[in-house]
């Protein structure tokens, strides 16, 4: 990245920072990318939602409530297969 003058360099640097957005993060996905793999997220090291729910009573309750609401919506819309 050669610049003919320092003004072009500063301008180019500002444009790059604007693309990154607030906090200097290019995208939310970039937070989960491995340094070696720029396109593939690191999902092996992230715990599953179910494993977190095993330890968190509030999350477990919310997941159960969500499932109950999904079942109720399916029943109300006739998408549960009983209609």
Secondary structure by P-SEA (a helix, b strand, c coil): cccccaaaaaaaaaaaaaaaccccccccccccccccccccccccccccaaaaaaacaaaaaaaaaaaaaaaaaaaaacccccc
